[in-house]
Amino acid sequence: MARKRHEEEHENHERWLVSYADFITLLFAFFVVMYAISSVNEGKYRVLSDAINSAFRNIPGTTAGAMQVVNTTQSSQMISPPQVRPSNPKADEQKRKNKEKMRNMAQQLMAALNPLVKSGQVRVTENALGITLDIDASVLFEPGQATLDEKAIVVLANVGKILAGSDFPITVEGHTDNTPISNLQFPSNWELSVVRSSSVVRLFIENGVDARLLTATGYADQRPVADNANPAGRQRNRRVAITIESQVPDEGVNVPL
């Protein structure tokens, strides 16, 4: 009898589809996660790492990994919403009002000091801090003295009346050149600069400015605005600077331990 030939087992040529399907599933999960974390933050990076580890540990041929990635990412978004600092309408309105008051005050000061501004003896500047008046010391005092002369009293009285209608903090600074001074009244330029600023502050108080808003300070020759090597520079450095501060202080925040 003829021997029966054993039929050869049929080779499965489609086994690669299983691996391909697993690869497509993981690739889909990866792009879903990348889309979900388009807004980068630390929490979402941790979600990405956990999701990829879970996906590669999952059983091949299933889509549970992809579902887990999507759900985990959505949970992260719900737990960690974007932090947006709320605006403060009250502070913004106060800043707007202060800016308007400061502009009006600058115009009044320019009008009151117009002759001295034109002659270059007074400079009025406005910046983020407020308004600053730089007045040459020669307009206010005799050399080496801290007593206001009669013309200076008239000028500063007009300035004081304008400032009396505001509630802005005011700082008066005395400045000198680097020429040494030493006498019984003023042992150094430090004492001279402080007493000069104090004289201006007293006059402002006499003309209605709230004393609680005023600060008198002296810097001697430590903050020059010109070169002390020539007479013009030294004259420029001998000055009294009056700054009207306009900034609204931010609300205090307790520092965590």
C-alpha positions in Angstrom: 0.0 0.0 0.0 1.2 3.5 -0.8 2.2 5.5 2.3 0.1 8.5 2.9 2.1 11.7 2.8 1.7 13.9 5.9 0.2 17.2 5.0 2.5 20.0 5.7 1.3 22.4 8.4 0.1 25.7 6.9 2.4 28.5 8.0 0.6 31.6 9.3 1.9 34.6 7.4 -0.3 37.2 9.2 1.3 37.0 12.7 2.9 40.3 12.1 -0.5 42.0 12.2 -0.7 41.4 15.9 2.6 43.3 16.5 1.6 45.9 14.1 -1.8 46.4 15.9 0.0 46.8 19.2 2.4 49.3 17.8 -0.4 51.4 16.3 -2.3 51.3 19.6 0.8 52.6 21.5 1.5 55.2 18.9 -2.1 56.4 19.1 -1.8 56.6 22.9 1.4 58.6 22.6 0.0 61.2 20.3 -3.1 61.6 22.4 -0.9 62.3 25.4 1.2 64.7 23.5 -1.9 66.6 22.4 -3.3 66.6 25.9 -0.1 68.2 27.4 0.3 70.9 24.8 0.2 73.3 27.8 3.4 72.3 29.5 3.5 71.9 33.2 5.2 69.7 35.7 2.1 67.7 36.6 1.4 66.7 33.0 5.0 65.6 32.5 4.5 63.2 35.4 1.2 62.0 33.8 3.0 61.3 30.5 5.7 59.3 32.2 3.2 57.2 34.2 1.0 56.7 31.1 3.8 55.4 28.9 5.0 53.0 31.6 1.4 51.7 32.0 1.0 51.3 28.3 4.1 49.3 27.8 3.2 47.0 30.7 -0.3 46.4 29.3 -1.4 43.2 27.5 -0.7 43.4 23.7 -3.6 43.7 21.4 -5.8 45.8 23.8 -6.6 49.5 24.0 -6.8 49.7 27.8 -3.5 51.6 27.8 -4.9 54.3 25.6 -8.0 54.7 27.6 -5.9 54.9 30.8 -3.8 57.7 29.3 -6.8 59.8 28.3 -8.6 59.4 31.6 -5.4 60.2 33.7 -4.7 63.3 31.6 -8.2 64.6 32.0 -8.0 64.1 35.8 -4.8 66.0 35.9 -6.4 68.9 34.1 -9.3 68.9 36.5 -7.0 68.9 39.6 -4.5 71.5 38.4 -6.2 74.3 36.5 -4.2 77.2 35.2 -3.3 79.8 37.8 -4.5 83.2 36.8 -3.9 86.2 39.1 -7.2 88.1 39.4 -7.1 91.8 38.6 -7.7 94.4 41.3 -10.1 97.0 40.0 -9.9 99.1 43.1 -6.1 99.4 42.9 -6.3 100.1 39.1 -8.8 102.9 39.7 -6.7 104.4 42.4 -3.6 104.4 40.2 -5.6 106.1 37.4 -6.8 108.8 39.9 -3.3 109.3 41.3 -1.9 109.7 37.8 -4.5 112.4 36.9 -3.8 114.2 40.2 -0.1 114.1 39.6 -0.5 115.5 36.1 -2.6 118.4 37.4 -0.1 119.1 40.2 2.9 119.1 37.7 1.1 121.7 35.7 0.5 123.9 38.7 4.1 123.6 39.9 5.4 124.5 36.4 3.2 127.6 36.4 4.3 128.6 39.9 8.0 128.1 39.1 7.9 129.2 35.5 10.5 132.1 35.7 13.0 129.8 37.5 12.4 126.9 35.1 13.1 129.2 32.2 16.3 130.4 33.7 17.4 126.8 34.4 17.5 127.2 38.1 14.6 124.8 38.7 14.1 121.5 36.8 10.7 119.7 37.0 10.7 116.0 35.9 7.9 113.4 36.0 8.6 109.6 36.1 7.2 106.4 37.5 7.9 107.5 41.0 6.1 110.8 40.7 7.3 114.4 40.3 10.8 115.7 41.3 11.7 119.4 41.6 15.5 120.1 41.5 16.1 123.5 42.8 19.6 125.1 42.8 20.7 125.9 46.3 21.7 129.4 45.2 18.0 130.2 44.8 17.3 129.2 48.4 20.4 129.8 50.5 23.6 131.8 50.9 26.8 129.8 50.4 27.5 127.7 53.4 24.2 128.6 55.1 20.9 126.8 55.7 18.6 129.7 56.4 16.1 130.4 53.6 16.3 133.9 52.2 13.3 136.1 51.6 12.9 135.4 47.9 13.2 131.6 48.5 10.5 131.8 51.2 8.1 133.3 48.7 8.8 130.7 46.0 8.6 127.7 48.4 5.5 129.1 50.0 3.7 128.9 46.7 5.0 125.3 46.2 3.8 124.4 49.7 0.3 125.7 49.0 0.1 123.5 46.0 1.3 120.5 47.9 -1.0 121.1 50.8 -4.0 120.0 48.7 -2.6 116.5 48.1 -2.1 113.4 50.2 1.1 112.1 48.5 4.3 111.4 50.5 6.9 114.1 49.9 10.6 113.6 50.4 13.0 116.7 50.6 16.7 115.9 49.9 19.6 118.2 50.6 22.7 117.9 48.3 26.1 119.7 48.3 29.2 119.7 46.2 32.5 118.1 47.4 33.9 121.3 48.8 34.6 120.6 52.5 32.9 122.7 55.1 33.9 122.8 58.8 32.6 125.3 61.3 30.8 125.3 64.7 27.4 125.0 63.0 28.2 122.5 60.3 31.1 120.2 61.0 30.7 118.6 57.5 28.5 118.7 54.4 26.3 116.0 56.0 25.0 118.4 58.6 24.6 121.2 56.0 22.6 119.1 53.6 20.3 117.8 56.4 19.6 121.2 57.9 18.8 122.7 54.5 16.2 120.0 53.7 14.8 120.5 57.2 14.4 124.2 56.6 12.3 123.5 53.5 10.2 120.9 55.3 9.4 123.4 58.1 8.3 126.0 55.6 6.0 123.5 53.9 4.4 122.6 57.2 3.8 126.4 57.9 2.0 126.5 54.5 -0.4 123.7 55.3 1.4 120.5 54.2 0.6 117.6 56.5 3.8 116.9 58.5 3.0 113.1 58.4 3.6 113.1 54.7 7.1 114.8 54.8 10.5 113.4 55.1 13.8 115.4 55.3 17.1 113.8 54.5 20.6 114.9 53.4 23.1 113.2 51.2 26.0 115.7 51.4 28.1 115.2 48.2 27.4 111.5 47.8 24.8 111.7 45.0 26.2 114.2 42.4 24.4 114.8 39.1 27.3 116.6 37.5 31.1 116.6 37.6 32.6 118.3 40.7 35.8 119.0 38.8 34.5 122.3 37.4 32.5 125.3 38.8 29.4 124.6 36.7 29.2 121.0 37.9 29.6 122.0 41.5 26.8 124.6 41.2 24.6 121.9 39.6 25.3 119.5 42.5 24.4 122.1 45.2 20.6 121.6 45.2 17.5 120.7 47.0 15.4 117.9 45.4 11.7 117.6 46.3 10.0 114.4 45.2 6.2 113.9 45.4 5.6 110.2 45.3 2.6 108.9 43.4 2.9 105.1 43.5 0.1 103.1 45.2 1.7 100.5 47.6 0.8 96.9 46.9 -1.2 94.9 49.3 1.0 93.2 51.9 1.4 89.4 51.7 2.5 87.3 54.6 5.8 85.5 54.0 5.3 81.7 54.5 7.6 80.0 57.0 
